[in-house]
């Protein structure tokens, strides 16, 4: 069992690396709120995700995975505490799961904890089981 688990973790890591490379180098086109938009990591520090013309901090983003849809929720700073959401629809469930995994990996890699007071509170991630 442990040997298989290591292989699964290694395979998942390669998938996340491939998605991250695609997001960094060329971006990907996805249906966002019923409109095709480019998703791309913003250089030079890769800590923000460009969703079309919108720039969102990865650390301040939570997401909900439901079938082939990933909903990104970004809290806004200020007294109103408004939340902006982006509904990303992928061609299949596997692509949505792989993207969600990549977001979690990217979020953990850019969250240094040094600017903890700079970020608004982030909601919980949700994985809806079929």
N, C-alpha and C positions, 0 to 999 in steps of 0.2 A: 504493500500500500504506500509506503513512504517513497519508494522509487518512482511510482506513478505520479505521486503528488509533486515531486520535484520536476518531473517532465512536464506536467501541466502548468506549473508556475513558470518554467522556462518558456514554454510555448506562448503563454499569456503575455510574458514580458516582450517577446519578439513581436507579437501582434500590436501591443501598445507602442513599441518603438517605431513600427512601420507607419501606424496612424500619425504619430507625432511628427515623423519625418515628412509625411505628406502635408500635414497642416502647416509645417514650418516652411517647406520649400515652395509648394505651389498652391496650397489650399485645396479645399474640396467644395463642390457645389452641392447644396442640400436644399430641400424644400423647407423653408422657414416661414411659418405662418402663411402657408399657401402661396409663397413666392420663392422662386429659386434665388438663393443667396450664396455668396462665397464665404466659407469659414476658413480663417487663416490665423496662425499665431503671429503676433506682432513682434518683430525684432526691435531692439537687440537682446532684450532679456527674456523674451518669450513668456512673459507673465500675464499677457492680455490676449484675449481671443477677439478677433474681428469677426463680427456677424454682419455681413453686408457693410453698411456705413457705421454701425455701432461698435464701440470698443468696450469690452467688458473685462473686469479683472477676474482671472481664474480663481483666485483665492476666495473672493467674495461671492462665488457662484455655487448654488446647490442645484441638484437636478433630480428629476423623476423619470424613471425608465418604465415605460408601459408598452409592451409589444414592440413595434418598430418605431415608436415615438420617444424622443428624449426631450423633456421640457426643462429648459434652463431658467432658473429664477435668480435674479440679481437684485439684492437689497439696495436701496438708495439711501444715501446719508441725509441727515437732516431730521427735523422734528416729525415730518409727515410719515417717514418710514415706508414710503411707497416701494413697491416691488415691480420690476420689469420682467416680463417673461417672454421666452422665445420657444416656440414649439417646432422642434426639428423632426421631420419625418424622413426616415431612411427607407431604402428599397426592401429591406428584410430585417427580421428580428436580429440575426447575427451581426449585421452592420451596426445596429443600434447598441447592442451589448458591447461590441468592441469599442465603439466610440465612448460609451459611458466608462468603460474600464480605462481608456486613455485619459479621459478627463480626471478621473481619480488619481491616476499616476502623475499627471502634469500638475494637478493642484497640490499634491504632497511635495513635489519637487520644488515648487516656487514659494511655498509657505515656509519662510524662515522663522516666523514668530517674532522677528525684530520689530515689525511695525504693527503689532497687534491692535493698538488703539487706532490705527489709521483705517481699519476695515470695519464695515458695518457687520452686524450679526448676520450670519448665514443660516438659512434654514437647513433642516435635515434632508439628506438624500433619501429617496424612496425607490425601491425596486418592487414593482407590482408583479406578483406571480400570476401566471396564466390560469 
